[in-house]
Amino acid sequence: MNKILGLLIAILIISCSKENKLEQEIAKIEVHVRIDRFDEVFNNSSTKDLPKLKNKYPYLFPAEYNDSIWANRMNDTLQKELYAEIDKRFADFENDTAQFSSLFQHIKYYFTDFKPPKIVTVISDVDYKNRVIYADTLLLLGLDNYLGPDHKFYKGIQQYIRKNFEASKIPVDMAKTIAKSKVRPPQNRTFIAQMVYYGKIYYMVHLFLPNTAKEVQLGYTDEELKWAIADEGYIWRYFVERELLFSTDAKLQERFIHPAPFSKFYLELDNESPGRLGQYIGWQIVNAYMENNEVSLQHMLNASAEEIFNNSKYKPKK
């Protein structure tokens, strides 16, 4: 018994040593974080400044919109109130770059051709479905989506959505958006393809933010993650026994993939479960695939859902 315990301790020490060396190597990568507070610039501008703003930020001023739209926005009381709340919460945002620097270093380690985008902060009118928009050299970040889940601006938004309206979610949302740009959409409509697609994304998010708690990466509470872990075996049996894996029933996405207050097994336990359990299971399948196969990250990203599933040897605890 003592020999086994000693062996486990030795394995743990070696594993931690490897992780520390990797993090030290990543920390040496040079990246430059650029933050442009457009929300602040726009709030402090007047209509006479519009030509200058449009010239500097053409991607934020679609040609089909008349200047009167922007003039009205500059004088809109709600916009001013939104900015005041953002300024109160993120007064020093452009100087607090350590978390973004670390994120970009990790992405560049795994994708050497990655060039850190300029982060441009905007007011999105709480467009929480597009909190982060990434396009190679630019990353638009709607700071009005991160004022805290109980903020007055979020009244009327369901709790399971606004629980993630925290500043701590900004690096996660950035990592997830950039990760999505590296993953091809599912090639078919099967449930397993949808699960593996999200599994690939969360696998990368974890690589990009290794020190961020898994529940934060998933957008779960601590209790929700514990529920998913404890019932992982049951969830998997439910999928397998009902032959859902290769089903193309679109309702499965609504039940287990898309954001929702809970997953829909159509059983009494539904109200206890977190939503998006299909995404969680997909992450576990991809983890198992990477643990049980000596393949590169790029190979995994290019692999089909069927290859990943068939070679993952995924078998959750009962």
Secondary structure by P-SEA (a helix, b strand, c coil): caaaaaaaaaaaaaaaaaaaaaaaaaaabbbbbbbbaaaaaaaaccccaaaaaaaaccccccccccaaaaaaaaacaaaaaaaaaaaaaccccccccaaaaaaaaaaaaacccccccbbbbbbccccccccccccccbbbbcccccccccccccccccccccccccccaaaaaaaaaaaaaaccccccccaaaaaaaaaaaaaaaaaacccccccccccccaaaaaaaaaaaaaaaaaaaaacccccccccccccccccccccccccccccccccaaaaaaaaaaaaaaaaaccccaaaaaaccaaaaaaaccccccc
